[in-house]
């Protein structure tokens, strides 16, 4: 095998790949695996080129006649994010540890074999959405053909089908692993693929957002969903005089308040009696570390950006959006316009360079892959603005203008009663609050039997839960159990 770096053609209608073989030791096992960087050509219904989709796969070598290993398709979110974060920051064979929850200093970075990799459990395929990483439009296709809820799902379905075809991996247990917007994608994608006759064993949803209607202006549910995450942030930064000792028990208390007295108060709106408003404001303030008078002036409603700046305002500090343990100075800023929400955040800034730098080195040093294309780790500013949010959900004749893919995932679970779902997340994540995931699943109206197919796992970490060294250890153990359950035939 030629192990020198190669420069694949920039012809987006040609499929290509570059591979190298490696060995990793996880626990007491030595695992030989083939790392491949390549592209698959996705064609539309008329067989015209639609997109060249970049992927990184890690396939463990198996003895002849051994049972087929599971294969998991990973992708991050955005829309407009490549999938390097789940790879080099999480579960790929190589990993770059960070200083989370502190910012990681600039290069040189540490990178090495990943003891938390899932290569001992499943083969892995990391896929970059079109317009991110090295994935590009092909032929005469335009952004409108691929940038949208349903268009994106169609591209991923075709890319996965093509990968299974060229690798002849049709009889392997199949899994999806989506993070952030990737959970929205996963919920609709598993339904689409299963309706095409490709059933799945399991879906992992990390930092989950399925019902986007709860986030619209004027929707009170978003405030209810965010409250436990606000409380976790206030707990971490010790904003209560009577600091609770046990975070898990405390969050149970906050959940009860959020969906009880707090939700009831929001529903009453201007009809809320003053006595009840005062009581709720006092209790809310104790939970989220803000003054009751301030909360009454905001009608008991605090948005994420308000909270990030208000919690430690007297110190001139803003807390992280994706991980509230991270902080940054916020004393005086010239310019009051908008910033890129994916990068204007202490939590993102604290890990991005370490992950991107070590990932680019991994492509060349460990696989021998280079490209004349510009690698796009985040292209959300372009893609999100062009995104078509219409979604044709099962059971609805007209597209929904705001997607609610709980309908898709519920349909997928009912169609395939062996499908398992693991819901994971960080309690310090404000972008996709963990209580929102619990709310979404509680409104799928599944039977008691099917509800047993869904498990919930929340960790003391943020949006990219896996960058925390303690959290990823727990995640790995939970995922091993999940895969064992989802592939059990008896």
C-alpha positions as CSV (number, residue, x, y, z in Angstrom):
1,X,0.0,0.0,0.0
2,X,1.3,3.5,-0.9
3,X,1.7,5.3,2.4
4,X,3.0,8.6,1.0
5,X,0.7,11.6,1.1
6,X,-1.5,11.9,-2.0
7,X,-3.4,14.8,-3.5
8,X,-6.8,13.5,-4.7
9,X,-8.3,15.1,-7.8
10,X,-10.6,18.1,-7.1
11,X,-13.0,16.6,-9.7
12,X,-16.1,16.3,-7.6
13,X,-17.6,13.6,-9.8
14,X,-14.9,11.1,-9.1
15,X,-14.7,8.9,-6.0
16,X,-11.4,8.4,-4.4
17,X,-9.8,7.0,-1.2
18,X,-6.5,6.7,0.7
19,X,-5.9,4.1,3.4
20,X,-3.3,3.1,6.0
21,X,-3.3,0.3,8.6
22,X,-2.7,1.0,12.2
23,X,-2.8,-0.8,15.6
24,X,-4.2,0.5,18.8
25,X,-4.3,-1.0,22.3
26,X,-7.5,-0.5,24.2
27,X,-7.6,-2.2,27.6
28,X,-5.9,-5.5,27.2
29,X,-6.7,-5.8,23.5
30,X,-4.6,-5.0,20.4
31,X,-6.8,-3.9,17.5
32,X,-5.6,-3.6,13.9
33,X,-7.7,-1.3,11.9
34,X,-7.7,0.4,8.5
35,X,-8.1,4.2,8.4
36,X,-9.5,5.5,5.2
37,X,-10.2,9.0,4.0
38,X,-12.3,9.2,0.8
39,X,-15.3,10.5,-1.0
40,X,-18.5,9.0,-2.3
41,X,-20.4,10.4,-5.2
42,X,-24.1,11.1,-4.4
43,X,-26.5,11.2,-7.3
44,X,-30.0,12.5,-7.5
45,X,-33.1,10.7,-8.6
46,X,-32.2,11.2,-12.2
47,X,-28.7,9.8,-11.6
48,X,-27.1,13.2,-12.0
49,X,-24.2,14.1,-9.7
50,X,-25.4,15.9,-6.6
51,X,-22.5,16.0,-4.2
52,X,-19.1,14.6,-3.4
53,X,-19.3,13.6,0.2
54,X,-16.1,13.2,2.3
55,X,-15.8,10.6,4.9
56,X,-13.3,9.1,7.3
57,X,-13.7,5.4,8.2
58,X,-12.0,3.2,10.7
59,X,-12.5,-0.5,10.2
60,X,-11.1,-3.2,12.5
61,X,-9.5,-6.2,10.8
62,X,-11.4,-9.4,11.5
63,X,-10.6,-13.1,11.0
64,X,-12.3,-14.8,8.0
65,X,-15.7,-16.0,9.0
66,X,-16.0,-13.7,12.0
67,X,-19.5,-12.1,12.7
68,X,-20.0,-8.8,11.0
69,X,-19.0,-5.9,13.3
70,X,-21.4,-3.0,13.8
71,X,-20.9,0.0,11.7
72,X,-21.7,3.5,13.0
73,X,-22.2,6.6,10.9
74,X,-21.2,9.8,12.8
75,X,-21.9,13.4,12.1
76,X,-21.8,16.7,13.9
77,X,-24.4,19.5,13.5
78,X,-24.7,23.1,12.6
79,X,-26.2,23.1,10.1
80,X,-22.8,23.8,8.7
81,X,-20.4,21.8,10.8
82,X,-18.0,19.2,9.7
83,X,-17.6,16.0,11.8
84,X,-14.1,16.3,13.0
85,X,-15.2,17.1,16.6
86,X,-16.8,13.7,17.2
87,X,-13.7,12.1,15.7
88,X,-10.5,13.7,17.0
89,X,-12.2,15.1,20.1
90,X,-14.3,12.1,20.9
91,X,-14.4,8.6,19.7
92,X,-11.9,8.1,16.8
93,X,-8.8,6.1,17.3
94,X,-6.7,9.3,17.7
95,X,-7.7,12.0,20.2
96,X,-6.5,15.4,21.3
97,X,-7.2,15.9,25.0
98,X,-8.1,19.4,26.0
99,X,-7.9,21.4,29.3
100,X,-11.7,21.5,29.6
101,X,-13.3,23.3,31.4
102,X,-10.4,25.7,31.0
103,X,-9.2,27.0,27.7
104,X,-6.6,24.9,25.9
105,X,-3.4,26.9,25.2
106,X,-2.1,27.2,21.6
107,X,0.1,24.6,19.8
108,X,1.9,22.3,20.2
109,X,-1.0,20.1,21.2
110,X,-1.0,16.6,22.6
111,X,-2.5,13.9,20.4
112,X,-2.3,10.1,20.6
113,X,-4.1,6.8,20.7
114,X,-7.5,7.2,22.2
115,X,-8.4,4.9,25.1
116,X,-12.0,6.0,24.8
117,X,-12.3,5.1,21.1
118,X,-15.3,3.0,20.0
119,X,-13.1,1.1,17.6
120,X,-13.2,-1.8,20.0
121,X,-17.0,-1.9,19.7
122,X,-17.9,-0.7,16.2
123,X,-16.4,0.3,12.9
124,X,-16.8,4.0,12.5
125,X,-17.6,6.3,9.5
126,X,-17.5,10.0,10.0
127,X,-19.3,12.0,7.4
128,X,-19.0,15.7,6.5
129,X,-22.2,17.5,5.4
130,X,-22.0,19.1,2.0
131,X,-20.3,22.5,2.2
132,X,-18.3,21.4,5.2
133,X,-14.9,19.6,5.5
134,X,-14.0,18.4,2.0
135,X,-17.6,17.7,1.0
136,X,-18.7,19.7,-2.0
137,X,-21.5,20.2,-4.5
138,X,-21.1,18.2,-7.8
139,X,-22.2,18.7,-11.3
140,X,-24.7,21.4,-11.8
141,X,-26.2,21.1,-8.3
142,X,-26.7,24.2,-6.2
143,X,-27.0,24.9,-2.4
144,X,-30.8,24.8,-2.7
145,X,-30.5,21.1,-3.7
146,X,-28.7,20.1,-0.5
147,X,-29.1,22.8,2.2
148,X,-32.4,22.1,4.0
149,X,-33.9,19.7,6.5
150,X,-35.2,17.2,4.0
151,X,-32.5,17.8,1.3
152,X,-29.8,17.2,3.8
153,X,-31.5,13.9,5.0
154,X,-31.7,12.8,1.4
155,X,-28.0,13.4,0.8
156,X,-27.0,11.5,3.9
157,X,-29.3,8.6,3.1
158,X,-27.8,8.4,-0.4
159,X,-24.2,8.7,1.0
160,X,-24.8,6.0,3.6
161,X,-26.4,3.7,1.0
162,X,-23.4,4.3,-1.4
163,X,-20.9,3.5,1.4
164,X,-22.7,0.3,2.3
165,X,-22.6,-0.6,-1.4
166,X,-18.9,0.0,-2.2
167,X,-17.8,-1.7,1.1
168,X,-20.4,-4.5,0.7
169,X,-21.3,-4.1,4.4
170,X,-25.0,-4.8,4.0
171,X,-25.2,-7.4,6.7
172,X,-23.6,-5.5,9.6
173,X,-25.5,-4.1,12.5
174,X,-26.1,-0.4,11.7
175,X,-26.1,2.7,14.0
176,X,-26.4,6.5,13.6
177,X,-24.6,8.8,16.0
178,X,-25.6,12.5,15.6
179,X,-24.6,15.5,17.7
180,X,-26.5,18.8,18.0
181,X,-28.2,19.5,14.6
182,X,-27.0,16.0,13.9
183,X,-29.7,14.7,16.2
184,X,-32.4,16.5,14.1
185,X,-30.8,14.8,11.1
186,X,-30.6,11.4,12.8
187,X,-34.3,11.4,13.8
188,X,-35.4,12.1,10.2
189,X,-32.7,10.0,8.6
190,X,-33.4,6.8,10.4
191,X,-37.0,7.0,9.4
192,X,-36.1,7.6,5.8
193,X,-33.6,4.8,5.6
194,X,-35.9,2.3,7.3
195,X,-38.7,3.2,4.9
196,X,-36.2,2.3,2.2
197,X,-35.7,-1.1,3.7
198,X,-32.6,-0.4,5.7
199,X,-33.4,-1.0,9.3
200,X,-31.1,0.2,12.1
201,X,-30.1,-1.3,15.4
202,X,-29.6,1.9,17.3
203,X,-29.4,5.7,17.2
204,X,-27.2,7.8,19.6
205,X,-28.4,11.4,20.0
206,X,-25.9,13.7,21.7
207,X,-27.0,17.2,22.7
208,X,-30.5,16.7,21.4
209,X,-32.9,19.1,19.6
210,X,-35.8,17.5,17.8
211,X,-38.8,19.8,18.1
212,X,-37.7,23.3,16.9
213,X,-41.2,24.8,17.5
214,X,-40.3,25.0,21.2
215,X,-37.6,27.5,20.4
216,X,-39.7,30.1,18.6
217,X,-40.4,33.6,19.9
218,X,-43.3,33.6,22.2
219,X,-43.1,29.9,23.0
220,X,-43.0,29.5,26.8
221,X,-41.7,25.9,26.6
222,X,-38.2,27.1,25.8
223,X,-38.0,28.9,29.1
224,X,-39.2,25.7,30.9
225,X,-36.7,23.6,29.0
226,X,-33.8,25.9,29.8
227,X,-34.4,26.4,33.5
228,X,-32.6,23.2,34.8
229,X,-29.5,24.1,32.6
230,X,-29.5,27.6,34.0
231,X,-29.7,26.1,37.5
232,X,-26.8,23.8,36.8
233,X,-24.7,26.8,35.7
234,X,-25.6,28.8,38.8
235,X,-24.8,25.7,40.9
236,X,-21.4,25.3,39.3
237,X,-20.6,29.0,39.8
238,X,-21.9,28.8,43.4
239,X,-24.6,31.5,43.1
240,X,-26.7,30.1,45.9
241,X,-26.0,30.9,49.6
242,X,-27.3,27.5,50.5
243,X,-25.3,25.5,47.9
244,X,-26.8,22.0,47.4
245,X,-24.3,19.2,47.8
246,X,-25.7,16.7,45.2
247,X,-26.2,18.1,41.7
248,X,-28.3,15.2,40.4
249,X,-30.7,15.4,43.3
250,X,-30.8,19.2,43.0
251,X,-31.7,19.0,39.3
252,X,-34.6,16.7,40.1
253,X,-35.9,19.4,42.4
254,X,-35.4,22.0,39.6
255,X,-37.2,19.8,37.1
256,X,-40.2,19.6,39.4
257,X,-40.3,23.4,39.9
258,X,-39.8,24.0,36.1
259,X,-42.7,21.9,34.9
260,X,-44.9,22.7,38.0
261,X,-45.1,26.2,39.5
262,X,-42.9,27.9,36.9
263,X,-44.7,26.5,33.8
264,X,-48.0,27.3,35.4
265,X,-47.0,30.9,36.0
266,X,-45.8,31.3,32.4
267,X,-49.1,30.0,31.1
268,X,-51.1,32.6,33.1
269,X,-49.2,35.5,31.5
270,X,-50.7,38.8,32.5
271,X,-53.3,37.0,34.5
272,X,-50.7,35.9,37.0
273,X,-51.6,37.1,40.5
274,X,-49.0,39.3,42.1
275,X,-48.6,37.1,45.2
276,X,-47.9,34.1,42.9
277,X,-45.5,36.1,40.7
278,X,-43.5,37.1,43.8
279,X,-43.3,33.5,45.1
280,X,-42.2,32.1,41.7
281,X,-39.7,35.0,41.1
282,X,-38.1,34.3,44.5
283,X,-37.8,30.6,43.9
284,X,-36.6,31.0,40.3
285,X,-34.0,33.5,41.4
286,X,-32.7,31.1,44.0
287,X,-32.4,28.4,41.3
288,X,-30.7,30.4,38.6
289,X,-28.8,33.0,40.6
290,X,-30.5,36.1,39.5
291,X,-32.4,38.8,41.4
292,X,-36.1,38.4,41.8
293,X,-36.8,42.0,40.9
294,X,-34.9,41.6,37.7
295,X,-36.9,38.4,36.9
296,X,-40.2,40.2,37.5
297,X,-39.1,43.0,35.1
298,X,-38.4,40.3,32.4
299,X,-41.8,38.7,33.1
300,X,-40.0,35.6,34.6
301,X,-38.6,34.9,31.1
302,X,-34.8,34.9,30.6
303,X,-33.3,34.1,27.2
304,X,-30.0,32.2,26.9
305,X,-28.0,35.2,25.9
306,X,-29.5,37.3,28.7
307,X,-28.6,34.6,31.2
308,X,-25.0,34.2,29.9
309,X,-24.3,37.8,30.6
310,X,-26.4,38.3,33.7
311,X,-25.2,35.4,35.9
312,X,-21.7,36.9,36.6
313,X,-22.3,40.4,35.4
314,X,-20.9,42.1,38.5
315,X,-17.6,40.4,37.7
316,X,-17.7,41.5,34.1
317,X,-17.8,37.9,33.0
318,X,-19.9,36.1,30.4
319,X,-20.3,32.3,30.7
320,X,-20.1,29.8,27.8
321,X,-23.0,29.0,25.6
322,X,-22.0,25.5,24.8
323,X,-20.5,24.8,28.3
324,X,-21.3,27.2,31.1
325,X,-18.2,26.3,33.0
326,X,-16.1,28.3,30.6
327,X,-16.0,32.0,31.1
328,X,-14.7,35.1,29.2
329,X,-14.3,38.8,30.0
330,X,-17.3,40.9,29.1
331,X,-16.5,44.3,30.6
332,X,-16.6,46.6,27.6
333,X,-17.1,45.7,23.9
334,X,-17.1,48.1,21.0
335,X,-19.8,47.2,18.5
336,X,-23.2,45.8,19.4
337,X,-23.9,43.9,16.2
338,X,-24.2,40.1,15.8
339,X,-21.4,37.6,16.1
340,X,-21.1,34.0,14.8
341,X,-22.9,32.0,17.6
342,X,-20.8,28.9,16.8
343,X,-17.5,30.7,17.5
344,X,-18.2,33.7,19.7
345,X,-18.2,31.5,22.8
346,X,-15.6,30.7,25.4
347,X,-16.4,27.0,25.3
348,X,-15.9,26.8,21.5
349,X,-12.8,28.9,21.5
350,X,-11.3,26.8,24.3
351,X,-11.1,23.6,22.2
352,X,-11.5,24.5,18.5
353,X,-7.8,25.1,17.6
354,X,-6.7,22.0,19.3
355,X,-9.2,19.8,17.5
356,X,-8.7,21.4,14.0
357,X,-4.9,21.4,14.2
358,X,-4.6,17.8,15.3
359,X,-7.3,16.6,12.9
360,X,-5.5,18.2,9.9
361,X,-2.2,16.5,11.1
362,X,-4.0,13.2,11.5
363,X,-5.2,13.3,7.9
364,X,-1.7,13.7,6.6
365,X,0.4,11.9,9.1
366,X,-1.8,8.9,9.9
367,X,-3.6,8.4,6.6
368,X,-1.5,10.2,4.0
369,X,-4.4,12.3,2.7
370,X,-4.1,15.9,1.4
371,X,-6.4,17.9,-0.8
372,X,-6.2,21.1,-2.8
373,X,-9.6,22.0,-1.5
374,X,-10.0,24.3,1.5
375,X,-11.1,22.3,4.5
376,X,-14.2,23.9,6.1
377,X,-14.6,22.9,9.7
378,X,-17.5,25.4,10.3
379,X,-19.4,27.0,7.4
380,X,-22.6,27.7,9.3
381,X,-22.6,31.4,8.5
382,X,-23.1,30.6,4.8
383,X,-25.1,27.4,5.2
384,X,-27.5,28.4,8.0
385,X,-28.6,31.5,6.2
386,X,-29.5,29.5,3.1
387,X,-31.1,26.6,5.0
388,X,-34.6,25.5,4.0
389,X,-36.4,24.7,7.3
390,X,-39.5,23.1,5.7
391,X,-39.9,19.5,6.7
392,X,-42.3,16.8,5.4
393,X,-43.0,14.8,8.5
394,X,-44.7,11.3,8.3
395,X,-48.5,11.6,8.6
396,X,-48.6,15.2,7.3
397,X,-49.5,16.0,3.7
398,X,-48.0,19.5,3.7
399,X,-44.5,20.4,4.9
400,X,-44.0,21.9,8.3
401,X,-42.4,25.3,8.2
402,X,-40.6,24.6,11.5
403,X,-39.4,21.0,11.8
404,X,-40.5,18.7,14.6
405,X,-38.7,15.4,13.9
406,X,-40.0,13.7,17.0
407,X,-42.7,12.6,14.6
408,X,-40.1,10.9,12.4
409,X,-38.3,9.2,15.2
410,X,-41.5,8.0,16.8
411,X,-42.6,6.5,13.5
412,X,-39.2,4.8,13.1
413,X,-39.5,3.3,16.6
414,X,-43.0,2.0,15.9
415,X,-41.9,0.6,12.5
416,X,-38.8,-1.2,14.0
417,X,-39.6,-2.3,17.5
418,X,-36.0,-3.5,18.0
419,X,-34.6,0.0,17.4
420,X,-32.8,1.4,20.4
421,X,-32.1,5.1,21.1
422,X,-29.5,6.5,23.5
423,X,-30.1,10.2,24.5
424,X,-26.9,11.8,25.8
425,X,-26.0,15.4,26.8
426,X,-24.3,17.7,29.2
427,X,-26.1,19.6,32.0
428,X,-23.9,22.7,31.4
429,X,-25.1,23.0,27.7
430,X,-27.4,26.0,27.0
431,X,-27.6,25.5,23.3
432,X,-29.5,22.2,23.5
433,X,-30.9,22.0,27.1
434,X,-31.1,18.4,28.5
435,X,-34.6,19.0,29.8
436,X,-35.7,19.8,26.3
437,X,-34.7,16.3,25.2
438,X,-36.7,14.8,28.0
439,X,-39.7,17.0,27.0
440,X,-39.4,16.0,23.3
441,X,-39.4,12.3,24.1
442,X,-42.2,12.6,26.6
443,X,-44.3,14.0,23.7
444,X,-43.7,11.1,21.3
445,X,-46.6,9.2,22.9
446,X,-44.9,5.8,22.7
447,X,-46.2,2.7,24.3
448,X,-44.7,1.6,27.6
449,X,-42.9,-1.2,25.7
450,X,-41.3,1.2,23.2
451,X,-40.3,3.7,25.9
452,X,-38.1,1.0,27.3
453,X,-36.1,1.2,24.0
454,X,-35.0,4.8,25.0
455,X,-32.3,5.5,27.6
456,X,-31.1,8.8,28.9
457,X,-27.6,9.7,30.0
458,X,-26.6,13.2,31.2
459,X,-23.1,14.2,32.3
460,X,-21.4,17.1,34.1
461,X,-20.2,18.5,30.8
462,X,-21.3,20.7,28.0
463,X,-22.5,20.5,24.4
464,X,-19.5,18.5,23.2
465,X,-19.8,16.3,26.2
466,X,-16.9,14.1,25.1
467,X,-14.2,16.8,25.5
468,X,-14.4,16.4,29.3
469,X,-12.1,13.6,30.5
470,X,-14.4,12.4,33.3
471,X,-17.5,12.6,31.1
472,X,-16.0,10.6,28.2
473,X,-15.0,7.8,30.5
474,X,-18.6,7.5,31.6
475,X,-19.9,7.9,28.1
476,X,-17.7,5.1,26.8
477,X,-19.1,2.7,29.5
478,X,-22.7,3.7,28.7
479,X,-22.1,3.3,25.0
480,X,-20.6,-0.2,25.3
481,X,-23.7,-1.2,27.2
482,X,-26.0,0.4,24.6
483,X,-24.3,-1.4,21.7
484,X,-24.5,-4.7,23.5
485,X,-28.2,-4.2,24.2
486,X,-29.0,-3.0,20.6
487,X,-27.2,-5.9,19.0
488,X,-28.5,-8.6,21.3
489,X,-30.6,-11.1,19.3
490,X,-32.0,-13.2,22.1
